[in-house]
Each structure stands twice: as structure tokens, then as C-alpha cells.
Amino acid sequence: MAEKVYDIAIVGGGPAGLSAALTGRIRNKDVLLFEHLDFSPKLQKAHLVENYPGLPQVTGKDLMRLLAEHCLAHNPVVVREKVLNIFPGDVFTLLTPAETYEARSVILATGVVNTALFDGERDFLGRGVSYCATCDGLLYRDKTVAVISYTREGAHEAKYLGEICRDVYYLPQYKSEEPFLFRDNVTVLQGKPRAITGKEQVDRLVTDQRELSVDGVFILRQSDPVENLLPGIELEGEVIKVSRDMSTSVSGVFAAGDCTGKPWQIAKATGEGLVAVLSAITFLESQGRQGGP
Ligand SMILES: Cc1cc2nc3c(=O)[nH]c(=O)nc-3n(C[C@H](O)[C@H](O)[C@H](O)COP(=O)(O)OP(=O)(O)OC[C@H]3O[C@@H](n4cnc5c(N)ncnc54)[C@H](O)[C@@H]3O)c2cc1C
């Protein structure tokens, strides 16, 4: 049981999530904001943002700093962890590797999975494919695993797995300026993953350069496929299906930003974040639950 039930849990601290959190706090709601990396690593890569109204010629990094400072000045509760699962019920339960949280409504602002899923990834989820080393690492004690990471934080996970597993192959899918400092049983490999294969369980990772015999594959992206986060949520292609008020197919769950589809733009993300939080507040009021600090 969590200690407190929040009014609104927001998953993702990019432009959409920060916009939702800002207005949620201005409307005096208890807001819980989850961000497992730096606030929007994606936007921080933008060299120059030309089309965000009112801020001409701003860098992605500066725009992200301004958005974060503005939102955090209103004191949402920020949790620097990854939400792994959301369970609907009387209230929503959100699980991170370390804790359980509860909220009366949820806003998904997770961005897009901007790499195609690998062949076999979906089929072997829970049977050798995992998105969380802290959660599932112990299942692979003395076994061999591969870690495919699109974020620098993946190196920490590979290091941790190196302490538990017999062998770890680390396949960074990003450019690293620093050398990797791993134990001898962690091998850094180049190459693009192509497919995950096996029978009942994963037994192989196929890359464009080799085939690795493995018992498990950990895949660490900025955003995971949303259907893993909240099974059963209705999608439209790869993105979350929403109505004009940003409600999803799950009552009490709203979505905003890139995760609802194109155009993948900041102004759309912040606008949708605003609509989503106002709709979440309307939802809370319709339930007769008007929390607030
Ligand atoms: C190089 C580049 C240049 C760009 N230039 C422009 C531009 O000039 N103009 C423009 O309008 N747009 C631009 N964009 C697009 C813009 O960055 C996105 O449209 C915008 O960031 C979307 O915001 P978002 O909040 O929906 O998602 P994101 O910014 O992707 O944020 C999602 C956040 O959720 C977090 N997250 C995901 N899953 C979880 C979880 N399970 N638990 C906790 N946290 C989670 C992620 O770490 C991330 O911080 C550019 C993008 C790139 C990559």
C-alpha cells in the first residue's frame, strides 16, 4: 500500500508532462511527476528550436531548462524513477523498480518509442525479454544476458548485471565519449540488433554482425512500448488512441505529447499536456474526488 493517494500521476517529464504538471499544480492538485532520465533527453538534443512561439532561436537544452524550472517552481512531487506498470482499480497503482505509488488519475506523457521493436521482442516479453535490470536481474543469476541500450544510463544497468550474471554483452546504441569501466565479464559489442529468437525462452540475439547465445535480453530505451506500461490500452497504430479531450480507452487515464501521434512537436506536446490535465481535473470532479494539498 502506498502512503498517499495523489490526484494526478504524470508519467514523463518532457514538454507534455511538465506542461500538465504545471497547470495541475496551479489548479491546486496533488501532482506526482515521474521522470527516469534527464527531463526530455530528446528535446535537449535539438540544436536550435525555431518554432516554439515566444522563444525564438532557443536551444533545446535551454528550452528544456526553462520548462523544467517553471514547472518545478510550483512543487509537484518529482520521482526520478521509471514507471514499469500501471494497474487500474479503485485508484491507479504505479510500480517503479523501487516503490509503489497510487493516484486517482494518470497522464501518460512518455514520448514515442523511436526505434522499431525487434523481431521477437513482443513474443518473448517476460520469457527472456525485459525492460528493467533492477526488477528482473536476479532471474539471470549465473546466466548470460545481452543489454541493448539507447541511453547512457544503460551502462549502470549493465554494470549491475555484471555483478549477478556469468556474462553480459553490452550493445550501446549511442555514441559514448567516455570509455566503459566494466568488470571482465562485461563485453562491449558494436552492432545493430535485429532479432530475438528462441523456443519457450529466449536463446539467441541476432545482430547485423553476429549471433549471441543468451538467456535474456534487456532493452533500455528512453520510452518503452506503452502497451507494456498499461496493458489493454487502445492504440492507433503505434500511438495511444485519444479523444479531443486527451482521454484514452481507460477511464481516468489521459495522454499527451508525442505518445499520441504526429506532429512530433513541442507546441503540440505542451498544448496537449494542458488539455490532458484539465480533463483529468474534470474527471476527478466527476468522481467527487477533489483532492489538493
Ligand atoms: C534532434 C531533435 C530536434 C527537434 N527539434 C524540434 C523543433 O525544432 N521543434 C519542435 O517543435 N520539436 C522538435 N523536436 C521534437 C520534440 O523534441 C518533441 O516533439 C517533444 O520533446 C515531445 O515532448 P513529449 O513530452 O511528448 O515527449 P519527450 O520529450 O520524449 O519526453 C518524454 C519523457 O518521458 C520520460 N519517460 C518515458 N517513459 C517513462 C517511464 N516509464 N517512467 C518515467 N519517465 C518516462 C522520458 O525519459 C522523457 O523525458 C525535436 C526532436 C529531436 C530529437
PDBQT file of the ligand as one rigid body, heavy atoms in Angstrom, charges set to zero:
ROOT
HETATM    1  C1  LIG A 301      17.078  16.412 -32.591  1.00  0.00    +0.000 C 
HETATM    2  C2  LIG A 301      15.648  16.837 -32.368  1.00  0.00    +0.000 A 
HETATM    3  C3  LIG A 301      15.263  18.116 -32.734  1.00  0.00    +0.000 A 
HETATM    4  C4  LIG A 301      13.947  18.551 -32.526  1.00  0.00    +0.000 A 
HETATM    5  N1  LIG A 301      13.606  19.818 -32.893  1.00  0.00    +0.000 NA
HETATM    6  C5  LIG A 301      12.349  20.261 -32.685  1.00  0.00    +0.000 A 
HETATM    7  C6  LIG A 301      11.973  21.600 -33.038  1.00  0.00    +0.000 A 
HETATM    8  O1  LIG A 301      12.783  22.396 -33.529  1.00  0.00    +0.000 OA
HETATM    9  N2  LIG A 301      10.683  21.975 -32.815  1.00  0.00    +0.000 N 
HETATM   10  C7  LIG A 301       9.736  21.140 -32.276  1.00  0.00    +0.000 A 
HETATM   11  O2  LIG A 301       8.601  21.553 -32.072  1.00  0.00    +0.000 OA
HETATM   12  N3  LIG A 301      10.074  19.861 -31.934  1.00  0.00    +0.000 NA
HETATM   13  C8  LIG A 301      11.348  19.394 -32.127  1.00  0.00    +0.000 A 
HETATM   14  N4  LIG A 301      11.667  18.104 -31.782  1.00  0.00    +0.000 N 
HETATM   15  C9  LIG A 301      10.620  17.206 -31.258  1.00  0.00    +0.000 C 
HETATM   16  C10 LIG A 301      10.380  17.430 -29.757  1.00  0.00    +0.000 C 
HETATM   17  O3  LIG A 301      11.582  17.213 -29.043  1.00  0.00    +0.000 OA
HETATM   18  C11 LIG A 301       9.271  16.503 -29.259  1.00  0.00    +0.000 C 
HETATM   19  O4  LIG A 301       8.111  16.679 -30.041  1.00  0.00    +0.000 OA
HETATM   20  C12 LIG A 301       8.940  16.774 -27.790  1.00  0.00    +0.000 C 
HETATM   21  O5  LIG A 301      10.081  16.622 -26.978  1.00  0.00    +0.000 OA
HETATM   22  C13 LIG A 301       7.808  15.842 -27.316  1.00  0.00    +0.000 C 
HETATM   23  O6  LIG A 301       7.572  16.050 -25.961  1.00  0.00    +0.000 OA
HETATM   24  P1  LIG A 301       6.928  14.869 -25.043  1.00  0.00    +0.000 P 
HETATM   25  O7  LIG A 301       6.819  15.459 -23.683  1.00  0.00    +0.000 OA
HETATM   26  O8  LIG A 301       5.706  14.343 -25.695  1.00  0.00    +0.000 OA
HETATM   27  O9  LIG A 301       7.974  13.670 -25.098  1.00  0.00    +0.000 OA
HETATM   28  P2  LIG A 301       9.523  13.623 -24.715  1.00  0.00    +0.000 P 
HETATM   29  O10 LIG A 301      10.152  14.959 -24.906  1.00  0.00    +0.000 OA
HETATM   30  O11 LIG A 301      10.064  12.471 -25.479  1.00  0.00    +0.000 OA
HETATM   31  O12 LIG A 301       9.513  13.307 -23.152  1.00  0.00    +0.000 OA
HETATM   32  C14 LIG A 301       9.081  12.088 -22.644  1.00  0.00    +0.000 C 
HETATM   33  C15 LIG A 301       9.757  11.896 -21.286  1.00  0.00    +0.000 C 
HETATM   34  O13 LIG A 301       9.164  10.779 -20.620  1.00  0.00    +0.000 OA
HETATM   35  C16 LIG A 301      10.181  10.070 -19.926  1.00  0.00    +0.000 C 
HETATM   36  N5  LIG A 301       9.670   8.702 -19.752  1.00  0.00    +0.000 N 
HETATM   37  C17 LIG A 301       9.305   7.838 -20.741  1.00  0.00    +0.000 A 
HETATM   38  N6  LIG A 301       8.817   6.709 -20.211  1.00  0.00    +0.000 NA
HETATM   39  C18 LIG A 301       8.877   6.849 -18.859  1.00  0.00    +0.000 A 
HETATM   40  C19 LIG A 301       8.535   5.996 -17.768  1.00  0.00    +0.000 A 
HETATM   41  N7  LIG A 301       8.009   4.776 -17.996  1.00  0.00    +0.000 N 
HETATM   42  N8  LIG A 301       8.731   6.435 -16.495  1.00  0.00    +0.000 NA
HETATM   43  C20 LIG A 301       9.283   7.681 -16.263  1.00  0.00    +0.000 A 
HETATM   44  N9  LIG A 301       9.627   8.530 -17.272  1.00  0.00    +0.000 NA
HETATM   45  C21 LIG A 301       9.422   8.125 -18.549  1.00  0.00    +0.000 A 
HETATM   46  C22 LIG A 301      11.400  10.169 -20.853  1.00  0.00    +0.000 C 
HETATM   47  O14 LIG A 301      12.608   9.973 -20.153  1.00  0.00    +0.000 OA
HETATM   48  C23 LIG A 301      11.255  11.594 -21.396  1.00  0.00    +0.000 C 
HETATM   49  O15 LIG A 301      11.968  12.540 -20.618  1.00  0.00    +0.000 OA
HETATM   50  C24 LIG A 301      12.980  17.660 -31.968  1.00  0.00    +0.000 A 
HETATM   51  C25 LIG A 301      13.377  16.360 -31.622  1.00  0.00    +0.000 A 
HETATM   52  C26 LIG A 301      14.681  15.956 -31.808  1.00  0.00    +0.000 A 
HETATM   53  C27 LIG A 301      15.088  14.553 -31.411  1.00  0.00    +0.000 C 
ENDROOT
TORSDOF 0
